[in-house]
Amino acid sequence: MRTFDFFGRLSRAFQDYPSLSRIIVVSTISGGGLIAYAEANTYNGSRGHIAHADAITSNGAHGIASSEAVPKKKKVVLLGTGWAGMSFLKDLNNPSYEVEVVSPRNFFVFTPLLPSVTCGKVEARSIVEPIRNIIRKKNVDISFSEAECVKIDPQNKKIYCRATVNSKLKGEEEFAVDYDYLIIAVGAQVNTFNTPGVEQNCHFLKEVEDAQKIRKNVIESFEKASLPNLSDEERKKILHFVIVGGGPTGVEFAAELYDFVNEDVVKLYPKVREFVKITLLEATDHILNMFDKRITNFAEGKFGRDGIDVKLGSMVTKIDDNEISTKARGNGNTTNTPYGMVLWSTGIGPRPLIKEFMKQIGQGNRRALATDEWLRVEGFDTIYALGDCATINQRKVMEDISEIFKKADKDESGTLTVKEFQEIIDDICERYPQVELYLKSKQVRNIVDLLKEAKGDAAKESIELNIEEFKSALSQVDSQMKNLPATAQVANQQGAYLAKCFNRMEECEKNPEGPARFRGTGRHRFHPFRYRHLGQFAPLGGEQTAAQLPGDWVSIGHSSQWLWYSVYASKQVSWRTRALVVSDWVRRFIFGRDTSGI
């Protein structure tokens, strides 16, 4: 009984004093845990002094509450609990809003670790955090509804939802929600490119349920191939794992599967090891196209040495129950190959809700919702879209070139001097980020040097440009415009940015802090969103990872694997998931991967 008393008191201590659990995790992993601890302390410290959302206004010296004096809260509806939605909720601390979260899933998933779930390296529950755990710690009025939004009515500021929880209670399954601000962060779905048989015969890897299905299928494949009544050809077919798509997800799953086979399967299924084959199909010339060429070449070489069959320039044309059909780019030869399991990981496309909404607002020909640089859906001041469901439609310099010239030409002389231009150069670079990218590509120190070069007299400090010369100097700037990648890192930063805007909405209404308006007067309320790339990882198996960090810094090998462990531990959404993920890694080092398939 004393033992149970001790553990009971210990459990209550961890709940009452979460810093105890933090100390344990920090001592478990070096480097990454310390980063995580500092990061969490910063967040908790900034949150600790926020006034409660239901603050009461005092009336007179005796502090009598006056309900009439309490201003009505603005209603914010958030669709989605992915990276963008979670980040917005964690960073929002303005109590003047009433927030309602609507999502078909009541948890957040740390998606970069989904490939690790497929082969038992990490448990599924270790990478999910209930949304109610996140919102209960907030001093903001936040509610949650487990439902799916099926229609957006921007004219009446309503959304229509359908409950996703199974219930036998009588009542309306659909309901409407009013909003003052709508934040769309529903993510995207897998893009099948209308390839026949993909929906029916392939696995995807977007949700935690997908990872669990793959894990079960992998284990069942080895169990089935171990049955005594099968021929060698049948075993080869069952144990042929095909991955379509050579992006980060496909490459990481191939690496995880290879490690699982060589570190665990050889011990448990020794008789079928020789029949295992892993094939990676990529339609372009290289895998990991978004990475540095050094990483791409190393990954292709390592997979070749490991025996993973990488087929480049192979486009999938059809998938039936038993065979996958591919067409080789160049000669057009078609090949039919038997398979046991196929993972489809070739890109993303808009969800049905987004498709319908885009048609409704005249964006039907786009691949994602178009927003401005402040993440507002084009044409709507109170609707925001972020994450994989949206893309920023960066405004072109040449669309505003005449207004920029007029704004700079304060003396209305019809020409622009260097001094006049320097007064607005910061606003131009902030409003149009492609300017800095163009200067970098041209290897020019600043935009003034570019103007001198356009004038053809770089030696002179006092140059003057007319409107045509000004247009000529900036005519190629817009060629540097690029869309942001659909990654968790982008969505996370967008959610944090939007939360910061909402936190300072009233203050910035009175004192705008953004760049000058070239069309009109005054300044924009906020600084536009700017993505800051923090680097990316590509686990390649065998405790080797490729890391590409800012500044063209590339690292490949075992040291990068430990950096990967540290960063991914520190980026977990809570200390509970940090502890679980780290314990899963430790358990794998000691006991191997879980092969139960549950």
N, C-alpha and C positions, 0 to 999 in steps of 0.2 A: 504493500500500500504506500509505503514511503517513496518507493520508486515512481509510482504513478503520480503522487503528489508533486514530486520534483519536476517531472516532465510537464505536468499541468501548469506549474508556476513558470517554468521556462517558456512554454508556449505563449502564456499570457504576457510575459515580459517581451517577447519578440513582437507581439501585436501592439503593445502599448509603447514600446521603444524600438521602432524599426531600425534605428541606427545600429543596434546590435547585429542584425542580420547583414547590414552593410559591411561591418567590420569583418565578418566571416568571409564574405565574398571577396573583399579587398585582399585578405590574406591568402585566398585560394589562388588567385591569378595575379601575376605581376604585370605592371605596366597598364594594361587595359582596365583592370579594376580600379586603379588609382585615377585614371582618366574619368571612369564612370562615376566614381565617388565625388570628384570635383564638380563634374557636370550636374549630378543630382543635387549637390549642396547649393549650387547657383540657382537651380530651378526652385528648390524648396525655400531658399532664403528670399527670393523675389516674391514668393506667393504668400509668405507668412504674415504680411502686414496689410493684406487687401481687406477693405471694408466689406461686410456682408451685404449681399444683394438686397436684402429686405431692410435696409437701414431706415429708421424712423426719424422724421423731422420733429425736432422739439418745438413746443409752442409756449413761449414765455419762459419766465424764470424757473417754473416748476417742472419743465420738460414734459408737458402733456402732449401725447401723440396726436398728430393731426393727419388723418388719412387723406384729406383733400390736398395736402401739401406734397404728397408723394407723387413724383412724376410717373407717368405711364411708361413702362419699359418697352423698348423696341423688340419686336419678335424676330429672332433669327432662326431660320430652319436650315439645318445641315443635313445633306443627303450623303450618306456613306461613312464608313468607319475604317477606311484604309489609311495609308500614310498621310495623305493631305488632311483628312478629317481628324485623325488622331492628333496630328501636330497642331491644328487649329484649336482643338479642345484643350490641350495641355497648356498652350501659351495664352489663351484668352483669360484675362483677369479683370475685365471691366464689368462691375456689377449692374450697370444700367441696361443690360440686355437680358432678355428671356430666351433661352436657347432650347430648341427641340431637335433632337437627333433622330433621324429616320433611316433605318438600315435593315436589310434582311438578315444580317448576322449581328449578334450582340457582343462581338469581340474584335480585337485588332490582331492581325497576323504579321509576324516579322518575316516577310516574304523571302528575303535573301537566304534564309536557312531552310526553305522548303525542299531543295534537293537533298539536304542532309537527312530529312525525315523519310525520304523514299527508301533509304537503305538502312534505317535503324541507327544512324549515328546520333540523331537527336530525336527525342520524343515529340509528338505533335503538340501535346499540352504545354510543353516547355516554351513554345514560341507564340502562344496566344495569351492575350490579356483581356479580360472582360471589360467592356466599355464602362459598365457601371462602377468598376473599381477606379477608373480614371476620373469619372465625373463626380463621384462621391467626395473626392478630396478637394473639389473646387469650391470657392466662395462665390460662385456664380449660379444663378437659377438655371439648371440644366435638367431636362427630362429626356427619356429615351423611349422610342416606339419600335418594336421589332416588326417592321413592315417594309414593303417595297413600293416605291413611288412609281406609278404607272402613267401619270400625266402631269404636265406643268401648264398652268394657266397664268401667264404673265400679266394679262390685262386686268384680271381680278385679284392678282397676287394670292393665288391658291395653288396648292398641289393636291393631287388625289392619290391616295395610297391604298394598298391591299395588304391585309395582315398575312404574314407568312407562317405564324405559329398555328399548329393544328388545335382546333377547339371545337367541341361539340355543343358549345353554348349557342343559343339562338341570338341573332343580332346581325347587324350589317357588317359584312366583311370588308367593304370599302368605306373609307372616310376621307374627309377633306381637312386640310390644315392651312390656315391663313399665315401670311408672313409679311414682315416689313423688308427683311433682307433674306435672300435665298442663296445658299452656297451649295453648288453642285460639285460633289467629289465622289462620284459613283465608280470611278475607275473605268476599265475597258474589259472586253472579252477577247478570247483567242480569235485570230483571223485565220479562217480556213481557206480563203481565196476561192471558195466554192469548189474545192477539189472533191470529186466524188468519193464517198466512203469515209471521209475523215471523221465526221460527227459520230458515225456508228461504230468505228473500229479503232479509234485512237484514244490515248490518254492525253490529258492536258496537265499543266502544272501552274495553275493560277491561284488555287485555294487550298486550304489545309486538307479538305476532303479529297482533293485530287492526289495529294502526296500519300494519303493513307491508302487509297485505292491502288496506286502504283506499288506501294510497299507490299500489300497483300498479293498483288498479281505476281510480283517478282518471286516471293516465297513459294507461291503455289506452282509457279513454273518449274522450280527446282524439285518440288515434291512430285509433280506429275512426271517430270523427266526421269525420276528415280524408280518409277514403277517397272517391274520386271518384264511386262508383256509388250514393251515398245521396241521398235527397231532403232538402229542408230540414226537413220534419216529422220525419223519422227522426233528423236531427242534433239537433233540439230535444229529442227524447225522450232520446237518449243523454246529452246534456249537461245534463239536469235533475237536479240534486242536491238531495235532500230530507233534511232533518234533523228527526227527531221528538224533541221535548223541548227546552225553552228554558232548561235549567239551565246551569251553568258549562261543562260539557263540550260540549254542543250549540252554545252561543253561540261558544265559542272555536274550534271546528272550522269553523263558518260564517265567522268572521272570517279564519281561516287560509286557507280555500279562496278567499275573495274576494281576499285579497292575492296569492295564488298566481296567480289568473287575471289580475289587473290588472298585476302586476309582472313575471311570467315568461311566462305563456301568450300574451299579446298579441305577444310577440316570436317565440315558437316556433310558435304555431298562429294566425296572424293571420286566416286565412280562416274560422275557426269561433268566434271571440270573440263575435260577435253572437248566437250560439245558446245561450250559457251562461245558465243560470238557477239561482239558489239559493233554496230555499224552506225556511223554518223554521216548523214546526208546534208550537204550544203549546196544551195543553188548558185552561189557566187564563187569567186576564185579562191577565197580564203575563209577560214573560220575566225571568229572574234574580230570582225572587220572594224569595229569601233575602237579597238585597242592599237597601241603602237605596233609597228611591223616587227619589232624585236620579240614582242610577246606572241604575236601570231605565228611567227616562224618557230619559236620554241615550242608552242603548244602543238603545232602540227608534227614537229619532229618527235616530241615525247609520245604522242598518241601512236605514231608509227612504230616507235620502239616497243611500246606496251602491247601492240597487237590490236589496237582499236582501228577498225577499217574506216578511214576518212575518205569519203567520195565527194570531191569538189565538182561543181558544175552539174550536179544531178538534181533535176527538178521532178518532184513527185506529181504524177498525172492521175493516179487512181489508187485506192486502197480497198481491197475486198476482204473477205473473211480470212483468207489464207495467204494472199500475196500482196506485195506492194509494187506498183509499177512506176518506173522512173524513166526519164528521158534525158540523155546526155546532151549538154549544151555543146554546140559545134556540129557534130555529125548527126544528131537527132536520133541516135539509136535508142530503142526502148528495151528495158530489161524488167523481167518479172522475177521477184525474189520472195521465197517463202519466209515467214516471220512468226515469232511467237508473241511479241508485244511491240507496239509502236508508241513512242512519245512524240507528240506534235508540238513544236516550239518554234514557230516561224514569225511571230509578230502579233500585234493586237489590232483590234478594230472597235468601233463604237458600239455600245449596248443599245438595245431596242429603244429605251427611253430617250437616249441622246439622239438617235436617228430621227425619231418622231419630232423631238423638239427642234432639231436643226431644220427639218422641213417646214415646221410651223413658223420659224422666224426668218426663213429665206436663206439658210445655210446648207441646203440639202446636198450640194455638190462637194462638200468638204468631208475630210476624214475625221475631224474632231471639232468640238465647239471652238469658235474663234473668239478670243478675248483681246482686250487692249493690254497695255503694259501694267495696268493696275488690277489685272485679273477679272475685270468686269466683262460680261458677255456683251459683244458689240451691239449697241442699240439699247442697252438696259443699264441704268445706273444702280439698280438695287439687286441685280442678279450676278453672282460671281461663279466662276468655274475654274477648277484647278485639278492638278494631277493628270492621270492618263486620259481622262475624258476630254481634255481641252488642250489648246495650243495658243500661244501668244502670237497675235498677228502684228508684228512689229511694224510701226509706221515708217514709211520710206522718207528719206531726207528730201528727195526730189519732189515729193508731193507738197512739201512746205517750203521749198527753196525760196520762192518769192517773198513769203511772209518772214522767213529768217533774215533775208536781206533787208527788208523794210525795218525790222526790229533793230538790226545792228546799225543801220544808217540813220542815226539820231539827228544829224544836221540836215537830212534830206537833200544831200548834195548829188545823189545819184551814183556815187562811188563809195567804196568801202575801204577804209584805212585799216592797217594792222591794229591800231589802238582801239578803234571802234569794234573790231571783231573780237579782240581779246576780252572785252567786257561781257560778252555772251558765250564765250567758248565753253565754259563749264556747263552751262545749261544745254548747249548743243550736244556735248559728249554724254550727258546724263540722259537726255531725251532720246538720243539716237546712238545706242551702243555700237552700232556697226561702224561708226566713225573711227573709234579707237582700234577696232579690228583691221580696218583698212590701212590706217597709219602703220600698224605693226607689220602688215603684209608688204607695204611699200618701204619699210625700214626708214621711215621719216620720224624725226624726233617729236614734232607736234604739228598741229594743223596749220599753224602760221607758215611753217616751212613748205607745206603743201601748196599754200596760196602763192608763196613766192615762186615756187617751181612752175605753177600754172601761168604766172605772169611772165616767166622767162627771164627774170632779173633777180636771182636769189641773193646777189651781193648787196642790194639796197635794203635798208631797213624801212624806208618810207615808201611803201607801194600802195597803189590804189587800184581796186578792181571794180569794173562795172558789173551789172547783173549777169551778162553773158559770160564774162570771164569767171565770175563766181560759180555759175552753174557748171562750167567746164571743169573747174577745180574739183568739184564734188560729184561729178557725173557717175563715177565708178564706185562710190562709197557703198551704195545699196547692194552691190554684188557680194558683200560679206555677210549678208543676212542669213541666219541659220535657225532652224527650229530646235527647241530644246529636246533632249532625249526623253523618252517615256520611262523614267527610272524612279525608284523610291526616293533617291536623293533629291531630285527635282521636286517631287510632290511634298516631301517633308519641309523643304525650304519655303515652298509656296504657302503651305498651311501656317507656318510660323510668321511669315511676312503679313498674311492677311489678318492674323490675330493681332499683330502689332498695330495694323491700321485701325482695327475695331477698338483696340484699347485707347487709341489717341484720336478717335473720330471727332469728338467735340472740340478738343484743343486745336486740331488742324483745320477745322471749319473756320475758326476765328483767326488762326495764324498759319496759313498754308506754308508748307516746308518743301514742296516739290519744285521742279524746274519752272522757268518762265513759260507762259503760254505764248506760242508764236502766232496762233490764231486766236485773237482776243487779247484781253488784258489780264493782269494779275499773274498768279502762280497756281500750279496744280496743288491739290491738297497734300498729296503724299509723294515721296520719292517713288519712281516706278520700280517694279520688281526686277532684281538683278540676280541671276543664278550664279552661285559661286561653286565651282567644281572642286570637290575635296579629294578626288581620286577615285579609283575603282579597282576591284579585285577580280581575279579569275582563278579559283582553285582548280588545279590540274591533276590532283591525285598524288598518292605517295608522299603526303605531307609536304607538297610543294605548291606554292601559290605564286601567281604573277600579280604584281602590284604596279599600278601606274598612278603616280601622284603628281600634283601640280609642279610646274617647273621642269617638265620633261624628265622627271625622275622615274626610272624603271628599275624594279627589283624582282628577281625571279629566284625561287628556291625555298629552302626550309626556313630561313629567317623571315621571309615574307609570310609564311604560313602562321608563324607565331604573331606577327603583326595583324594578320587576319583574325586570329582568335581574340586578340586584345580589342581591336576596333569593334568587332561584332558583339563582344560581351558588353562593351561600354555603351553601345547604341541600343541595347534592349530598352523597352519602354518602361520597365519597372524593375525594382530590386528582386522581386519574386522570380521573374523570368530570367534575370541574370543568374541567380542562384541555380535555377533549374537547368539552364543551358550549360553552365560550367560543370555542374554535376554530371550531366549527360556525357560531356567530353571526357571527364575523368573516368566515368564508368566504362566508356568505350576503350580507353587506353588499358584499363585493367582487365575487363571481362570480354571485350570485343563487342560487336554490334548485336543488337537484339534481332533474332531471327524468328520470332514467334509469328510475325505477320499480323498482329492485332493492332 
